[in-house]
Amino acid sequence: MLKQRIITAVILAVLAVLALFKSTDIVWQWIVLLIGVVMAWEWSGLAKVKVLWQKVIFSLLVGAVSWLGLTWLSIQSIVALTLIECLLLVLVVLRYQKSKGTNGPTSKYFILTAGVLSIVLFTSALTHFRAESSSQIVLLSLLIIWAVDTGAYFSGKRFGKTKLAQHVSPGKTWEGVWGGVALAFVISIVGIMWLDVALTISVWIFAVALAMVALFSVLGDLFESVLKRQSGLKDSGSIFPGHGGILDRADSLLIAVPMMYVLWHFGSVS
C-alpha cells in the first residue's frame, strides 16, 4: 500500500508541475475546471446523492457556475466569499466537535450548497492566481500549504499530546499543527528570498502571514472529515490508487488557495 501511495503521489506531482508550468492560460483554465467537476462529483457523494443523473447534473452545474465565476468574480467578491467560507467551516467543525460528534450537517441541500461555494471559489482563485502571479509563486504557495500537513505529521508523531479536535480527526494534535506552521514559515522565508519577490510589506511579516494562511488548510481538512463521518465514507472517491479521491488530496486547498491568492494579490508588487 505504501509503495502504491508513493508511486501515485510522484505521478500526481509531476503532472501538476507540468500543467502549472507548461500549459497555456486557456489550457490551465480548463484543467482547473475539469478538476472542479470531478470534485463536485465526489462532493455529491458526501451529501449522500446516489442517483446517477442527479450526480451528473450537480457536477455539470458546478462546472458551469465555476466557468461563469472566472468572469463574474472580482477580487472583492473572492475576498467576501472567502470570509463566508471560513465562517461556515469554523461553525460546522466547532459544532461537531462540541457535540462530541453527534451534531453535524445532515441537510443534503446545505452540504451541496457548501460544495458549490467551496469549489467555485477554489477554481476561480486558482485560475486568477496563476494568471496574475507566476507559476513559481503558485507552486511556492502550494508547497507552503502542504508543508503544514507534512510538518504536522512528523511533529505530531514526535511531540503530539494535546488533541486538536478529537471527535473530528483523532490523530491531529496542537503540537503537530504548530510544527506544521513552523515548517510552512521556513519554506515561506526561503521561497520569498529565492524568488526575490517584491512585496508591499516586510518579508518576515509576509512569511508569517503565509504560514498563518496555510494553517487554515487544517480547517479544510477537518471540514471534509466531518462530511465523511456524516456520510459514512472513508474516502471521498477512488480515482487515485492508495489516495482516495481528489477531495481527499485537495481538501486542504479549498480554503487555503483562495486565501493565498488574496494575500499575494494585496501583498506583492505587480
C-alpha positions as CSV (number, residue, x, y, z in Angstrom):
1,M,0.0,0.0,0.0
2,L,2.8,2.4,0.9
3,K,4.6,1.7,-2.4
4,Q,1.3,2.4,-4.3
5,R,0.8,5.6,-2.4
6,I,4.3,6.8,-3.2
7,I,4.1,6.0,-6.9
8,T,0.7,7.7,-7.2
9,A,2.0,10.8,-5.3
10,V,5.0,11.1,-7.6
11,I,2.9,10.8,-10.8
12,L,0.5,13.4,-9.5
13,A,3.3,15.8,-8.5
14,V,4.9,15.5,-11.9
15,L,1.6,16.0,-13.8
16,A,0.7,19.0,-11.5
17,V,4.0,20.7,-12.1
18,L,3.9,20.1,-15.9
19,A,0.4,21.6,-16.0
20,L,1.3,24.6,-13.9
21,F,4.5,25.5,-15.8
22,K,3.8,24.3,-19.4
23,S,0.1,24.8,-20.1
24,T,-1.2,28.0,-21.7
25,D,-3.7,30.1,-19.8
26,I,-6.7,28.7,-21.6
27,V,-5.5,25.1,-21.1
28,W,-4.8,25.8,-17.4
29,Q,-8.3,27.2,-17.1
30,W,-9.9,24.0,-18.5
31,I,-7.7,21.8,-16.4
32,V,-8.8,23.6,-13.2
33,L,-12.5,23.5,-14.3
34,L,-12.2,19.7,-15.0
35,I,-10.8,19.2,-11.5
36,G,-13.7,21.2,-10.2
37,V,-16.2,19.0,-12.0
38,V,-14.6,15.8,-10.5
39,M,-14.6,17.5,-7.1
40,A,-18.3,18.2,-7.5
41,W,-19.0,14.6,-8.4
42,E,-17.2,13.4,-5.2
43,W,-18.9,16.1,-3.1
44,S,-22.3,14.9,-4.2
45,G,-21.4,11.6,-2.6
46,L,-20.6,13.4,0.7
47,A,-24.2,14.7,0.5
48,K,-25.4,11.1,0.0
49,V,-26.6,11.7,-3.5
50,K,-26.8,8.3,-5.0
51,V,-28.9,8.7,-8.2
52,L,-26.6,8.9,-11.2
53,W,-28.4,11.6,-13.1
54,Q,-28.5,13.8,-10.0
55,K,-24.8,13.4,-9.5
56,V,-24.2,14.3,-13.2
57,I,-26.4,17.4,-13.1
58,F,-24.8,18.6,-9.9
59,S,-21.3,18.2,-11.3
60,L,-22.2,19.9,-14.6
61,L,-23.9,22.7,-12.7
62,V,-20.9,23.3,-10.6
63,G,-18.7,23.3,-13.7
64,A,-20.9,25.8,-15.4
65,V,-21.0,28.1,-12.4
66,S,-17.3,27.8,-12.0
67,W,-16.8,28.8,-15.6
68,L,-19.1,31.8,-15.2
69,G,-17.2,32.7,-11.9
70,L,-14.0,33.1,-13.9
71,T,-15.5,36.2,-15.4
72,W,-18.0,37.4,-12.8
73,L,-16.0,37.1,-9.6
74,S,-13.9,40.2,-8.9
75,I,-11.2,40.2,-6.2
76,Q,-13.6,41.9,-3.9
77,S,-16.1,39.1,-4.5
78,I,-13.5,36.5,-3.8
79,V,-12.5,38.2,-0.6
80,A,-16.1,38.3,0.6
81,L,-16.8,34.7,-0.4
82,T,-13.6,33.5,1.3
83,L,-14.7,35.1,4.6
84,I,-18.1,33.5,4.3
85,E,-16.5,30.1,3.6
86,C,-14.1,30.5,6.6
87,L,-17.0,31.3,8.9
88,L,-19.0,28.3,7.5
89,L,-16.1,25.9,8.0
90,V,-15.4,27.1,11.6
91,L,-19.1,26.9,12.6
92,V,-19.5,23.3,11.2
93,V,-16.3,22.0,12.7
94,L,-16.8,23.6,16.1
95,R,-20.4,22.5,16.3
96,Y,-19.4,18.9,15.5
97,Q,-16.6,18.9,18.0
98,K,-18.6,20.5,20.8
99,S,-21.4,17.9,20.3
100,K,-18.8,15.1,20.5
101,G,-19.5,14.0,17.0
102,T,-23.3,13.9,17.3
103,N,-24.3,17.2,15.7
104,G,-23.1,17.5,12.1
105,P,-24.7,18.9,8.9
106,T,-27.4,16.5,7.8
107,S,-29.2,18.6,5.2
108,K,-28.4,17.4,1.7
109,Y,-29.0,20.9,0.3
110,F,-26.8,22.6,2.9
111,I,-23.9,20.2,2.0
112,L,-24.4,20.7,-1.7
113,T,-24.5,24.5,-1.4
114,A,-21.3,24.4,0.7
115,G,-19.8,22.4,-2.1
116,V,-20.8,24.9,-4.8
117,L,-19.3,27.7,-2.7
118,S,-16.1,25.9,-2.0
119,I,-15.4,24.6,-5.5
120,V,-16.4,27.7,-7.4
121,L,-14.2,29.8,-5.1
122,F,-11.3,27.4,-5.4
123,T,-11.4,27.2,-9.2
124,S,-11.8,31.0,-9.7
125,A,-9.0,31.8,-7.2
126,L,-6.6,29.2,-8.7
127,T,-7.2,30.3,-12.2
128,H,-6.7,34.0,-11.4
129,F,-3.8,33.3,-9.2
130,R,-1.7,31.8,-12.0
131,A,-2.8,34.5,-14.5
132,E,-1.9,37.4,-12.1
133,S,1.2,36.0,-10.4
134,S,3.6,33.4,-11.8
135,S,3.8,29.6,-11.8
136,Q,6.7,29.8,-9.3
137,I,4.6,31.8,-6.8
138,V,1.6,29.4,-7.2
139,L,3.9,26.4,-6.7
140,L,5.5,28.1,-3.6
141,S,2.1,28.7,-2.1
142,L,1.1,25.1,-2.7
143,L,4.3,23.9,-1.1
144,I,3.6,26.1,1.9
145,I,0.1,24.7,2.3
146,W,1.4,21.1,2.0
147,A,4.2,21.9,4.5
148,V,1.6,22.3,7.2
149,D,0.3,18.8,6.6
150,T,3.8,17.3,6.4
151,G,5.2,19.2,9.4
152,A,2.1,18.3,11.4
153,Y,2.5,14.6,10.7
154,F,6.1,14.4,11.8
155,S,5.8,16.9,14.6
156,G,2.7,15.2,15.8
157,K,4.3,11.8,15.9
158,R,7.2,13.1,17.9
159,F,5.6,15.6,20.2
160,G,1.8,15.3,19.9
161,K,-0.1,15.1,23.1
162,T,-2.9,17.6,23.0
163,K,-5.8,16.6,20.7
164,L,-6.9,19.3,18.2
165,A,-10.4,18.0,17.5
166,Q,-10.7,14.5,18.9
167,H,-14.2,13.9,17.6
168,V,-13.4,15.2,14.1
169,S,-9.9,13.8,13.5
170,P,-8.5,11.9,16.4
171,G,-5.0,11.8,15.0
172,K,-4.4,15.6,14.9
173,T,-2.7,17.4,17.7
174,W,-2.0,21.0,18.5
175,E,1.7,20.2,18.7
176,G,1.6,18.8,15.3
177,V,-0.3,21.8,13.9
178,W,2.2,24.3,15.2
179,G,5.1,22.1,14.0
180,G,3.5,22.3,10.5
181,V,3.1,26.1,10.8
182,A,6.8,26.3,11.7
183,L,7.8,24.4,8.6
184,A,5.5,26.5,6.5
185,F,7.1,29.6,7.8
186,V,10.6,28.3,7.0
187,I,9.6,27.4,3.4
188,S,7.9,30.8,3.1
189,I,11.1,32.7,4.0
190,V,13.3,30.5,1.8
191,G,10.8,30.7,-1.1
192,I,10.4,34.5,-1.0
193,M,14.1,35.1,-0.8
194,W,14.8,32.6,-3.6
195,L,12.3,34.1,-5.9
196,D,13.3,37.6,-4.9
197,V,9.6,38.7,-4.8
198,A,8.8,42.4,-4.5
199,L,6.5,42.9,-1.5
200,T,4.5,45.8,-0.1
201,I,5.4,44.8,3.5
202,S,8.3,43.2,5.3
203,V,9.5,39.8,4.1
204,W,9.2,38.5,7.7
205,I,5.7,39.7,8.2
206,F,4.6,38.4,4.9
207,A,6.2,35.0,5.6
208,V,4.3,34.9,8.9
209,A,1.1,35.8,7.1
210,L,1.7,33.0,4.5
211,A,2.3,30.4,7.3
212,M,-0.9,31.5,9.1
213,V,-2.9,31.3,5.9
214,A,-1.6,27.8,5.4
215,L,-2.8,27.0,8.9
216,F,-6.4,27.3,7.5
217,S,-5.7,24.2,5.3
218,V,-6.2,22.2,8.5
219,L,-9.7,23.7,8.8
220,G,-10.5,22.5,5.2
221,D,-9.2,19.0,6.1
222,L,-11.3,18.9,9.3
223,F,-14.4,20.1,7.4
224,E,-14.2,17.3,4.9
225,S,-13.6,14.8,7.8
226,V,-16.9,16.0,9.3
227,L,-18.7,15.4,6.0
228,K,-17.1,12.0,5.5
229,R,-18.1,10.9,9.0
230,Q,-21.7,12.1,8.4
231,S,-21.9,10.3,5.2
232,G,-20.2,7.1,6.5
233,L,-17.4,7.3,3.8
234,K,-13.8,6.5,4.4
235,D,-12.7,8.4,1.2
236,S,-14.4,10.8,-1.0
237,G,-13.6,8.8,-4.1
238,S,-11.3,6.1,-5.5
239,I,-9.7,7.9,-8.5
240,F,-6.2,7.8,-7.1
241,P,-4.8,4.4,-6.1
242,G,-3.9,4.4,-2.4
243,H,-5.0,8.0,-2.0
244,G,-8.8,8.0,-2.5
245,G,-10.4,10.8,-4.4
246,I,-9.5,14.4,-5.5
247,L,-11.1,15.9,-2.4
248,D,-9.1,13.6,-0.2
249,R,-5.9,15.1,-1.7
250,A,-7.2,18.7,-2.2
251,D,-9.5,19.3,0.8
252,S,-6.8,21.4,2.5
253,L,-6.5,23.6,-0.7
254,L,-10.2,24.5,-1.0
255,I,-10.0,27.3,1.6
256,A,-6.2,27.9,1.7
257,V,-5.8,28.6,-2.1
258,P,-8.3,31.5,-2.2
259,M,-6.7,32.9,0.9
260,M,-3.2,32.6,-0.6
261,Y,-4.5,34.3,-3.8
262,V,-5.9,37.2,-1.8
263,L,-2.7,37.6,0.2
264,W,-0.4,37.6,-2.8
265,H,-2.8,40.0,-4.7
266,F,-2.6,42.6,-2.0
267,G,0.9,41.8,-0.6
268,S,3.1,41.7,-3.7
269,V,4.0,44.3,-6.2
270,S,2.7,43.6,-9.7
